[in-house]
């Protein structure tokens, strides 16, 4: 992509009402646009990052047997009334609307009930199970406070997967498979070493414990307590109960702030029983289907990564989700055709090799280009100038470390993570 053709521009300042670091940087760098508190538009650079996060999630969900669908955002109240979740007294963050005939509808809060209704048309026998269904799409929640940028939106992206099995044992087995898949997702996203499996409340989804995945961040909304062996953590909200049940010693645990980036729940039959999703066993006996749900927030993950990977100059994207791998910057003085020709040659070389490149071909000063490159946060910055042409090599800056070296064309292609994952 040519930067001169990118309609978005960088900004020196974020909106004055923006208090979160992630949104401030993402807005200034041209990744997102703020519509209102808790509602953001994803611009070309931002959508590239979000799509890469989605693709990593999609690949790992498919690897454990997931089948992707796209479910309606508009939701009928009747199935939520059967499970007790339509009432504002039970669930207080619904967005609700009405049709012209005055019929009330909900807007995509969660999809356990609608999916159970769908599966009543398809699940009859134990031979139809297990099945693991997921989607990646928008959710709407009427948050009282939405001051954390894209980490807590009123409209946001969610990957929600639902497992349907014949027994608790089958659900337990898939629960462990999904836990391992989530670990792979976080590792590929560059946050695996700072994300902890965390025991937490079941919230509006189940009366049992849930498992959250919490990423360490000084600005996080949650407080977690990490076990001495670091195998698991406990959310502050359940600490009193957990210390008694699991004989924990709080003074031996590490207390940190964190951001929830995923959660998984064993639902049992709390939705399938009242909604009538049943299957027949080998002997013809009818039984309710067992269920689990597994959530990841792609937009929340993007905000979390922006929140923790930055410096005073701007964003620092992990290679796996950066909008481009290389930011090619040409430094010219007036009509410097030699530099432009060399930049075009390198751009073509990298593109043909499969490297994603943003070429800053704009007619502005070098200082402004370098400042924009730091703000946008692409992993590798490569400079073409009269000086680099004279030296016979290009100037390479690694955004994460700030290290500056000189490299040849071939040396660029062996940089860590520069080529697309196969």
C-alpha positions as CSV (number, residue, x, y, z in Angstrom):
1,X,0.0,0.0,0.0
2,X,1.2,3.5,-0.8
3,X,0.8,5.8,2.2
4,X,0.0,8.7,0.0
5,X,-3.2,6.8,-1.0
6,X,-4.2,6.0,2.6
7,X,-7.2,8.3,3.3
8,X,-6.5,8.3,7.1
9,X,-4.0,10.7,8.5
10,X,-2.1,10.7,11.8
11,X,-3.0,13.2,14.5
12,X,-0.9,15.0,17.1
13,X,-3.7,14.7,19.7
14,X,-6.6,12.3,20.5
15,X,-10.1,13.6,21.4
16,X,-10.1,15.5,24.6
17,X,-12.7,13.1,26.1
18,X,-10.6,10.0,25.5
19,X,-8.9,8.8,28.7
20,X,-7.6,5.4,27.7
21,X,-4.1,4.9,26.4
22,X,-5.1,2.3,23.8
23,X,-7.8,4.5,22.1
24,X,-5.6,7.6,22.3
25,X,-2.8,5.9,20.3
26,X,-5.1,4.0,17.9
27,X,-7.0,7.2,17.1
28,X,-3.9,9.3,16.7
29,X,-2.3,6.6,14.4
30,X,-5.4,6.4,12.3
31,X,-6.5,2.8,13.2
32,X,-9.9,3.7,14.7
33,X,-12.4,6.6,14.8
34,X,-14.5,7.4,17.9
35,X,-18.2,7.7,17.3
36,X,-19.2,8.0,20.9
37,X,-18.2,6.5,24.3
38,X,-17.8,2.8,23.8
39,X,-18.4,2.8,20.1
40,X,-15.5,2.9,17.5
41,X,-15.1,2.5,13.8
42,X,-12.2,0.4,12.4
43,X,-10.3,2.2,9.7
44,X,-8.1,0.5,7.1
45,X,-5.1,0.0,9.3
46,X,-7.3,-1.0,12.3
47,X,-9.3,-3.5,10.2
48,X,-6.1,-5.2,9.0
49,X,-5.1,-5.7,12.6
50,X,-8.5,-6.9,13.7
51,X,-8.7,-9.3,10.7
52,X,-5.4,-10.8,11.6
53,X,-6.5,-11.4,15.1
54,X,-9.7,-13.0,13.8
55,X,-7.7,-15.3,11.5
56,X,-5.5,-16.6,14.3
57,X,-8.5,-17.3,16.4
58,X,-10.3,-18.9,13.4
59,X,-7.4,-21.2,12.7
60,X,-7.1,-22.4,16.3
61,X,-10.9,-22.9,16.7
62,X,-11.0,-24.9,13.4
63,X,-8.1,-27.0,14.6
64,X,-10.2,-28.3,17.6
65,X,-13.3,-29.1,15.4
66,X,-15.1,-25.7,15.4
67,X,-17.6,-25.0,12.7
68,X,-18.1,-21.3,11.9
69,X,-21.5,-19.7,11.5
70,X,-23.0,-16.2,11.4
71,X,-25.9,-15.6,13.7
72,X,-28.5,-12.9,13.7
73,X,-27.9,-9.8,15.8
74,X,-31.7,-9.2,16.3
75,X,-32.9,-11.5,19.0
76,X,-36.4,-12.6,20.0
77,X,-37.3,-12.3,23.7
78,X,-39.2,-15.6,24.1
79,X,-36.2,-17.9,24.4
80,X,-34.5,-15.6,26.8
81,X,-37.7,-15.4,28.9
82,X,-37.6,-19.2,29.2
83,X,-34.1,-19.1,30.7
84,X,-34.8,-16.0,32.8
85,X,-32.4,-13.7,31.1
86,X,-34.7,-11.3,29.4
87,X,-35.6,-9.4,32.5
88,X,-33.5,-6.2,33.1
89,X,-33.5,-7.2,36.8
90,X,-31.5,-10.3,35.9
91,X,-29.4,-8.9,33.0
92,X,-29.1,-5.1,33.2
93,X,-27.0,-4.4,30.1
94,X,-29.4,-5.3,27.3
95,X,-29.8,-3.0,24.3
96,X,-33.5,-3.5,23.4
97,X,-35.5,-2.1,20.5
98,X,-39.0,-2.4,18.9
99,X,-40.4,-3.3,15.5
100,X,-43.0,-1.1,13.9
101,X,-45.7,-3.4,15.3
102,X,-44.4,-2.7,18.8
103,X,-42.8,-6.2,19.2
104,X,-39.8,-6.0,21.4
105,X,-36.4,-7.3,20.3
106,X,-32.9,-7.5,21.8
107,X,-29.6,-6.7,20.1
108,X,-26.9,-9.4,20.1
109,X,-26.1,-9.7,23.8
110,X,-25.1,-13.3,23.7
111,X,-26.2,-16.4,21.6
112,X,-26.7,-19.4,23.8
113,X,-30.5,-19.3,23.5
114,X,-30.7,-18.6,19.8
115,X,-28.2,-21.3,18.9
116,X,-30.0,-23.9,21.1
117,X,-33.2,-23.0,19.1
118,X,-31.4,-23.6,15.8
119,X,-30.0,-26.9,16.9
120,X,-33.5,-28.2,17.9
121,X,-33.9,-28.6,14.1
122,X,-30.7,-30.6,13.7
123,X,-29.9,-32.6,16.8
124,X,-31.9,-35.8,17.2
125,X,-29.6,-38.6,18.1
126,X,-26.3,-39.2,20.0
127,X,-24.8,-39.7,16.5
128,X,-25.3,-36.0,15.9
129,X,-23.1,-35.1,18.8
130,X,-20.7,-33.6,19.8
131,X,-20.7,-30.4,17.8
132,X,-18.7,-27.2,18.3
133,X,-20.1,-24.1,16.7
134,X,-18.6,-20.6,16.7
135,X,-19.0,-17.2,15.2
136,X,-16.9,-14.0,15.1
137,X,-19.1,-10.9,15.0
138,X,-20.6,-7.9,16.8
139,X,-22.1,-7.9,20.3
140,X,-24.0,-5.1,22.0
141,X,-23.9,-4.4,25.7
142,X,-25.3,-1.3,27.5
143,X,-22.2,-0.7,29.7
144,X,-22.7,1.9,32.4
145,X,-19.1,3.0,32.0
146,X,-17.2,2.8,28.7
147,X,-14.0,4.6,29.4
148,X,-11.4,1.9,28.4
149,X,-11.3,2.5,24.7
150,X,-11.8,-0.6,22.6
151,X,-11.2,-2.8,25.7
152,X,-14.7,-2.2,26.9
153,X,-17.2,-1.2,24.2
154,X,-20.9,-0.9,24.0
155,X,-20.5,-2.4,20.5
156,X,-17.6,-4.8,20.1
157,X,-16.3,-7.9,18.3
158,X,-16.7,-11.3,19.9
159,X,-15.7,-14.8,19.1
160,X,-18.3,-17.0,20.9
161,X,-18.1,-20.8,20.6
162,X,-20.6,-23.2,22.0
163,X,-20.1,-26.9,22.6
164,X,-23.0,-29.4,22.5
165,X,-22.2,-32.9,23.9
166,X,-23.9,-36.0,25.3
167,X,-22.4,-35.7,28.8
168,X,-20.5,-33.6,31.3
169,X,-17.5,-35.8,30.7
170,X,-17.5,-34.9,27.0
171,X,-17.9,-31.2,27.9
172,X,-15.0,-31.4,30.4
173,X,-12.7,-32.9,27.7
174,X,-13.6,-30.2,25.2
175,X,-13.1,-27.6,27.9
176,X,-9.5,-28.7,28.3
177,X,-9.0,-28.7,24.5
178,X,-10.3,-25.2,24.3
179,X,-8.1,-24.1,27.1
180,X,-5.0,-25.4,25.2
181,X,-6.3,-23.7,22.0
182,X,-6.6,-20.4,23.8
183,X,-3.1,-20.7,25.0
184,X,-1.9,-21.2,21.4
185,X,-4.0,-18.1,20.4
186,X,-2.4,-15.9,23.0
187,X,1.1,-17.2,22.2
188,X,0.6,-16.4,18.5
189,X,-0.7,-12.9,19.4
190,X,2.4,-12.1,21.4
191,X,0.8,-12.1,24.9
192,X,1.1,-15.7,25.9
193,X,3.8,-15.1,28.5
194,X,1.7,-12.6,30.3
195,X,-1.8,-14.2,30.1
196,X,-3.0,-16.4,33.0
197,X,-5.8,-18.9,33.3
198,X,-7.9,-17.4,36.1
199,X,-10.8,-18.8,38.1
200,X,-13.7,-16.4,38.3
201,X,-17.4,-15.9,38.8
202,X,-19.9,-17.4,36.3
203,X,-21.7,-14.1,36.0
204,X,-24.9,-14.1,34.0
205,X,-23.9,-17.4,32.2
206,X,-23.7,-20.0,35.0
207,X,-23.8,-20.5,38.7
208,X,-20.5,-22.4,38.6
209,X,-17.0,-21.0,38.4
210,X,-15.8,-19.8,35.0
211,X,-12.3,-19.7,33.7
212,X,-11.1,-16.3,32.5
213,X,-7.9,-15.5,30.6
214,X,-6.3,-12.4,32.1
215,X,-3.4,-10.5,30.6
216,X,-1.2,-8.5,32.9
217,X,-1.5,-4.8,32.5
218,X,-0.9,-1.9,35.0
219,X,-4.0,-0.2,33.6
220,X,-6.2,-3.3,33.9
221,X,-9.7,-3.2,35.4
222,X,-9.3,-6.5,37.2
223,X,-7.2,-7.6,40.2
224,X,-6.0,-11.2,40.1
225,X,-4.0,-13.3,42.5
226,X,-1.4,-15.6,40.9
227,X,-0.6,-18.9,42.5
228,X,3.0,-19.5,43.6
229,X,3.6,-22.0,40.8
230,X,1.9,-19.6,38.2
231,X,-0.3,-22.4,36.9
232,X,-3.5,-20.6,37.7
233,X,-4.7,-17.3,39.1
234,X,-7.9,-16.2,41.0
235,X,-10.0,-13.2,40.3
236,X,-10.4,-10.9,43.3
237,X,-14.2,-11.3,43.0
238,X,-14.1,-14.9,44.1
239,X,-11.1,-14.8,46.4
240,X,-12.9,-15.2,49.7
241,X,-14.8,-18.2,48.4
242,X,-11.8,-19.7,46.7
243,X,-9.4,-19.3,49.7
244,X,-11.8,-21.5,51.8
245,X,-12.6,-24.0,49.0
246,X,-9.0,-24.5,47.8
247,X,-7.1,-23.7,51.0
248,X,-5.3,-20.8,49.5
249,X,-2.8,-18.6,51.3
250,X,-3.2,-15.1,49.9
251,X,0.2,-13.9,51.3
252,X,1.9,-16.5,49.1
253,X,0.3,-15.2,46.0
254,X,1.2,-12.4,43.6
255,X,-1.3,-9.6,43.3
256,X,-1.4,-7.8,39.9
257,X,-3.7,-5.8,37.7
258,X,-5.0,-7.4,34.5
259,X,-7.3,-7.2,31.5
260,X,-9.8,-10.1,30.8
261,X,-9.3,-11.2,27.1
262,X,-11.2,-14.4,27.2
263,X,-13.5,-16.7,29.2
264,X,-14.9,-20.2,29.1
265,X,-17.9,-21.7,31.0
266,X,-19.3,-25.1,31.6
267,X,-23.0,-24.5,31.2
268,X,-24.3,-28.1,31.7
269,X,-28.1,-28.2,31.0
270,X,-29.1,-24.7,32.2
271,X,-30.1,-23.6,28.7
272,X,-30.8,-26.9,26.9
273,X,-33.3,-28.2,29.4
274,X,-35.7,-25.2,29.6
275,X,-35.5,-24.7,25.8
276,X,-36.0,-28.4,25.1
277,X,-32.8,-29.4,23.2
278,X,-32.7,-33.2,23.7
279,X,-31.1,-36.2,22.0
280,X,-31.9,-39.9,21.9
281,X,-29.4,-42.4,23.4
282,X,-28.5,-45.8,21.8
283,X,-31.4,-47.3,23.8
284,X,-33.9,-44.6,22.7
285,X,-33.9,-42.7,25.9
286,X,-34.3,-38.9,25.6
287,X,-31.8,-36.7,27.5
288,X,-30.9,-33.0,27.5
289,X,-27.8,-32.0,25.7
290,X,-24.8,-30.8,27.7
291,X,-23.3,-27.4,26.8
292,X,-20.4,-25.1,27.3
293,X,-19.5,-21.7,25.9
294,X,-16.1,-20.2,25.1
295,X,-15.5,-16.5,24.5
296,X,-12.7,-14.3,23.1
297,X,-12.9,-10.6,22.3
298,X,-10.9,-9.8,19.2
299,X,-11.4,-6.0,19.5
300,X,-10.7,-6.2,23.2
301,X,-7.5,-8.2,22.5
302,X,-6.5,-5.5,20.0
303,X,-7.0,-2.8,22.6
304,X,-5.2,-4.8,25.2
305,X,-2.1,-5.2,23.0
306,X,-2.2,-1.5,22.1
307,X,-2.5,-0.8,25.9
308,X,0.6,-2.8,26.9
309,X,2.8,-2.6,23.8
310,X,3.7,1.1,23.3
311,X,6.1,3.8,24.3
312,X,6.2,7.5,24.3
313,X,6.5,7.6,20.5
314,X,3.6,5.3,19.7
315,X,2.4,1.7,19.1
316,X,4.6,-1.4,19.0
317,X,2.7,-4.2,17.2
318,X,3.7,-7.9,17.5
319,X,4.7,-9.2,14.1
320,X,1.8,-11.6,13.9
321,X,-0.9,-8.9,13.8
322,X,0.8,-5.8,12.6
323,X,-1.0,-4.2,9.6
324,X,2.2,-4.5,7.6
325,X,5.6,-6.1,8.4
326,X,7.7,-3.3,6.8
327,X,7.3,0.4,6.8
328,X,9.3,1.5,3.7
329,X,10.3,5.2,4.1
330,X,11.8,7.1,1.2
331,X,13.8,10.2,2.2
332,X,14.1,12.5,-0.8
333,X,15.1,16.1,-1.4
334,X,12.8,17.7,-3.9
335,X,12.5,15.6,-7.2
336,X,15.0,13.0,-6.2
337,X,14.2,10.4,-8.9
338,X,17.1,8.1,-8.0
339,X,15.8,7.6,-4.4
340,X,12.2,7.1,-5.6
341,X,13.3,4.5,-8.2
342,X,15.3,2.6,-5.6
343,X,12.4,2.7,-3.2
344,X,10.1,1.4,-5.9
345,X,12.5,-1.4,-6.7
346,X,12.7,-2.5,-3.1
347,X,8.9,-2.2,-2.7
348,X,8.4,-4.5,-5.7
349,X,11.1,-6.9,-4.4
350,X,9.5,-7.3,-1.0
351,X,5.9,-7.5,-2.4
352,X,6.9,-10.3,-4.8
353,X,8.5,-12.2,-1.9
354,X,5.2,-12.0,0.0
355,X,6.2,-9.3,2.5
356,X,3.4,-6.9,3.5
357,X,4.7,-3.3,2.9
358,X,3.4,0.2,3.6
359,X,5.4,2.5,1.4
360,X,5.7,6.1,2.7
361,X,5.9,7.9,-0.7
362,X,4.6,11.2,0.6
363,X,6.3,14.5,-0.1
364,X,6.9,15.6,3.4
365,X,10.0,15.9,5.6
366,X,12.0,12.9,6.9
367,X,11.3,13.9,10.6
368,X,7.6,13.8,10.1
369,X,7.8,10.5,8.3
370,X,9.9,8.9,11.1
371,X,7.5,10.3,13.8
372,X,4.5,8.8,11.9
373,X,6.3,5.4,11.5
374,X,7.0,5.3,15.3
375,X,3.4,6.2,16.0
376,X,1.9,3.6,13.6
377,X,4.1,1.0,15.1
378,X,4.9,-1.4,12.2
379,X,7.7,-3.8,13.3
380,X,10.4,-3.0,10.8
381,X,11.2,0.4,9.3
382,X,13.4,0.4,6.2
383,X,14.8,3.7,4.9
384,X,15.9,4.5,1.4
385,X,17.9,7.7,0.9
386,X,20.9,9.1,-0.9
387,X,23.0,8.0,2.0
388,X,21.8,4.4,1.9
389,X,22.2,4.2,-1.9
390,X,25.8,5.4,-1.5
391,X,26.4,2.8,1.2
392,X,24.8,0.0,-0.9
393,X,22.6,-1.1,1.9
394,X,19.3,0.0,3.5
395,X,18.8,1.4,7.0
396,X,16.7,-0.9,9.2
397,X,15.1,0.0,12.5
398,X,13.4,-2.6,14.7
399,X,10.4,-0.8,16.3
400,X,10.4,-3.0,19.4
401,X,14.0,-2.6,20.4
402,X,14.9,0.7,18.6
403,X,18.0,-1.1,17.1
404,X,19.2,0.5,13.9
405,X,21.4,-1.5,11.4
406,X,22.2,-1.7,7.7
407,X,20.9,-4.6,5.7
408,X,20.8,-5.9,2.1
409,X,17.7,-7.0,0.2
410,X,18.4,-10.6,1.0
411,X,19.0,-9.9,4.7
412,X,15.5,-8.3,4.9
413,X,13.8,-11.5,3.8
414,X,15.3,-13.5,6.7
415,X,14.2,-11.1,9.4
416,X,12.2,-12.9,12.1
417,X,8.5,-13.1,11.2
418,X,8.8,-11.0,8.1
419,X,7.2,-13.6,5.8
420,X,3.6,-14.6,6.1
421,X,2.8,-17.6,8.3
422,X,2.3,-20.8,6.2
